[in-house]
Amino acid sequence: MLVAALLALVAGAVAWLLIPVPIVAVLAVAAGAIAPLLWLRARRLRLLRLRRALWPDVCDLLIASVRAGMSLPDAVASLQTSGPPALRPAFAAFARDVSASGHFDSSAARLKVALSDPIADRIVETLRMARQVGGTELVPVLRALATSVRADAALRAEVEARQSWIRGAAVLGVVAPWVILALLAMRPEGAHAYSSPQGIALILVGAVVSFLAYRVMIRLGRLPEPRRWFG
């Protein structure tokens, strides 16, 4: 919140110095305040895409541990040292939890909350079911799950690469009119025109249309995310 407030003040001040039009400065303040939230959202999506490529390796490590004779809780806990570095803190917390409580099911449920990932939900629920019903099918199920996750990640990466032009077109379509407006408003007669009631109304309508058009373009180019498993 502090960074958002500082960016809003800086953006508003810079806009007022370059373009002495009050409504433009107000919109710059709003854009500066929203920018950190958009950055956090983009970072979250980027981390999800990076994590999506890690889960097949997690399945392979679990398969190797189970085939080596380790119990299911020990196999999951061993990921705190052998798993991908980005996921080790969550599995370290699981190891401490299951060591303290001795209850795999509740510790696995808390692991799902810590990982907060749809693919992790599938893996954890598979492990919980295997723990509850027993049997010798855990390794084939994990192997099939790893194959499915790997194929899904490859397909999504290909589709996202093909649809990246939609995001680029959305950004270009939103930014270009505002660059032209800024160039016009830097001239004294342009600043006077955009400071009038008609100019203010035009800028506000343009801001609403730009926002709606950007949202529509991004939604058209967005792939549906896998749903969480809460069973």
C-alpha positions in Angstrom: 0.0 0.0 0.0 2.9 2.4 0.8 4.5 1.7 -2.6 1.2 2.2 -4.3 0.7 5.6 -2.6 4.2 6.7 -3.5 3.9 5.7 -7.1 0.5 7.4 -7.3 2.1 10.7 -6.0 5.1 10.4 -8.3 3.0 9.6 -11.4 0.6 12.5 -10.6 3.4 15.0 -10.1 5.2 13.9 -13.3 2.0 14.1 -15.3 1.2 17.5 -14.0 4.7 18.8 -14.8 4.6 17.5 -18.3 0.9 18.0 -19.1 -0.8 20.7 -17.0 -4.2 19.2 -17.3 -5.9 18.3 -14.0 -7.9 15.3 -15.3 -4.7 13.8 -16.8 -2.9 14.1 -13.5 -5.9 12.4 -11.7 -5.7 9.5 -14.2 -2.0 9.3 -13.7 -2.5 9.1 -9.9 -5.0 6.2 -10.5 -2.6 4.4 -12.8 0.3 4.8 -10.4 -1.8 3.3 -7.5 -2.9 0.3 -9.6 0.5 -0.4 -11.1 1.9 -2.4 -8.1 -1.3 -4.5 -8.0 -1.0 -5.3 -11.7 2.7 -6.2 -11.1 1.9 -8.5 -8.3 -0.8 -10.2 -10.4 1.6 -10.7 -13.3 4.3 -12.0 -10.9 1.8 -14.5 -9.5 0.9 -15.8 -13.0 4.6 -16.0 -13.9 5.3 -18.1 -10.8 2.4 -20.4 -11.5 3.8 -21.0 -15.0 7.2 -21.7 -13.6 5.8 -24.1 -11.0 3.8 -25.9 -13.6 7.0 -27.2 -15.1 8.2 -28.5 -11.7 5.5 -30.9 -10.8 6.5 -33.7 -13.2 9.9 -33.8 -11.5 8.1 -33.9 -8.1 6.1 -36.9 -9.3 9.3 -38.6 -10.5 11.0 -38.1 -7.2 8.0 -39.5 -5.3 8.0 -42.5 -7.6 11.8 -43.1 -7.0 11.3 -42.8 -3.2 8.4 -45.1 -3.0 10.1 -47.7 -5.2 13.1 -47.5 -2.9 11.0 -48.7 0.0 10.3 -45.4 1.8 6.9 -44.9 3.4 4.6 -42.3 1.9 5.1 -39.6 4.6 8.9 -40.1 4.4 8.8 -39.9 0.6 6.9 -36.6 0.7 9.1 -35.2 3.5 12.3 -36.1 1.6 11.3 -33.5 -1.0 12.5 -30.8 1.4 16.0 -31.7 0.3 15.6 -33.4 -3.1 12.7 -31.4 -4.5 12.9 -28.3 -6.7 14.3 -25.4 -4.6 11.2 -23.3 -5.1 9.0 -25.9 -3.4 11.3 -27.0 -0.7 10.1 -24.6 2.0 6.5 -26.0 1.8 7.7 -29.6 2.0 10.0 -28.7 4.9 7.0 -27.4 6.7 5.1 -30.6 5.9 8.0 -32.7 7.3 7.9 -30.7 10.6 4.1 -31.0 10.7 3.9 -34.7 10.2 6.8 -35.3 12.6 5.0 -33.4 15.3 1.5 -34.7 14.7 2.1 -38.1 13.2 -1.1 -37.7 11.1 -0.4 -37.7 7.4 -3.9 -36.7 6.2 -4.1 -33.5 8.2 -0.5 -32.6 7.3 -1.2 -33.2 3.6 -4.2 -30.9 3.8 -2.1 -28.2 5.2 0.5 -28.8 2.5 -2.2 -28.2 -0.1 -2.9 -24.8 1.6 0.8 -23.9 1.6 1.4 -24.9 -2.0 -1.9 -23.3 -3.2 -1.6 -24.8 -6.7 -4.2 -26.9 -8.7 -1.6 -29.5 -9.9 -0.3 -29.8 -6.3 -3.9 -30.5 -5.3 -4.1 -33.4 -7.7 -0.8 -34.9 -6.4 -1.7 -34.4 -2.7 -5.2 -35.9 -3.1 -3.7 -38.9 -5.0 -1.3 -39.4 -2.1 -4.0 -39.1 0.5 -6.2 -41.6 -1.3 -3.3 -44.0 -1.6 -2.6 -43.6 2.1 -6.2 -44.3 3.0 -7.1 -47.2 0.8 -3.6 -48.8 0.5 -2.7 -51.0 -2.5 0.1 -51.3 -4.9 -1.1 -48.9 -7.6 0.5 -45.8 -6.3 3.6 -45.9 -8.6 1.5 -46.4 -11.9 -0.9 -43.7 -10.8 1.9 -41.2 -10.1 3.6 -42.1 -13.4 0.4 -41.5 -15.3 -0.1 -38.3 -13.4 3.4 -37.1 -14.2 2.8 -37.9 -17.9 -0.5 -36.0 -17.9 1.0 -32.9 -16.1 4.0 -32.8 -18.4 1.7 -33.0 -21.5 -0.6 -30.3 -20.2 2.3 -28.0 -19.4 3.7 -28.4 -22.9 0.4 -27.8 -24.5 -0.3 -24.7 -22.5 3.1 -23.3 -23.2 2.6 -23.7 -26.9 -0.9 -22.1 -26.9 0.4 -19.2 -24.7 3.2 -18.6 -27.1 0.7 -18.5 -30.1 -1.6 -16.1 -28.3 1.1 -13.7 -27.0 0.3 -11.4 -29.9 -3.1 -10.7 -28.4 -1.6 -9.3 -25.3 0.8 -7.2 -27.4 -2.0 -5.9 -29.5 -4.0 -5.0 -26.3 -1.1 -3.1 -24.8 -0.4 -1.3 -28.1 -4.1 -0.5 -28.6 -4.4 1.1 -25.2 -1.1 3.0 -25.1 -1.1 4.5 -28.6 -4.1 6.9 -28.2 -2.7 8.1 -24.8 0.7 8.9 -26.3 -1.0 11.0 -29.0 -3.1 12.7 -26.3 0.0 13.5 -24.3 1.7 15.0 -27.3 -1.3 17.2 -28.1 -1.8 18.2 -24.4 1.8 19.4 -24.2 1.0 22.3 -26.5 -0.7 25.3 -24.7 -3.8 25.2 -27.0 -4.1 21.5 -26.4 -3.8 21.8 -22.7 -6.5 24.6 -22.7 -8.8 22.4 -24.8 -8.5 19.3 -22.7 -9.0 21.4 -19.5 -12.5 22.4 -20.7 -15.6 20.4 -19.6 -15.8 18.9 -23.1 -12.1 17.9 -23.0 -12.5 16.4 -19.5 -15.5 14.4 -20.7 -13.6 13.2 -23.7 -10.7 12.0 -21.6 -12.9 10.2 -19.1 -14.8 8.4 -21.9 -11.5 7.5 -23.5 -10.2 6.1 -20.2 -13.3 4.0 -19.7 -13.2 2.7 -23.3 -9.5 1.9 -23.1 -9.9 0.0 -19.8 -12.9 -2.0 -21.1 -11.2 -2.8 -24.5 -8.0 -3.9 -22.7 -9.9 -6.2 -20.4 -11.8 -7.7 -23.3 -8.6 -8.4 -25.3 -6.9 -9.9 -22.3 -9.9 -12.1 -21.5 -10.0 -13.3 -25.1 -6.3 -14.3 -24.9 -6.4 -15.9 -21.5 -6.5 -19.7 -21.0 -8.7 -21.1 -18.3 -6.7 -22.0 -15.2 -7.1 -25.5 -13.7 -9.6 -25.5 -10.8 -8.5 -26.2 -7.2 -9.3 -29.6 -5.6 -10.8 -29.2 -2.2 -12.1 -32.7 -1.7 
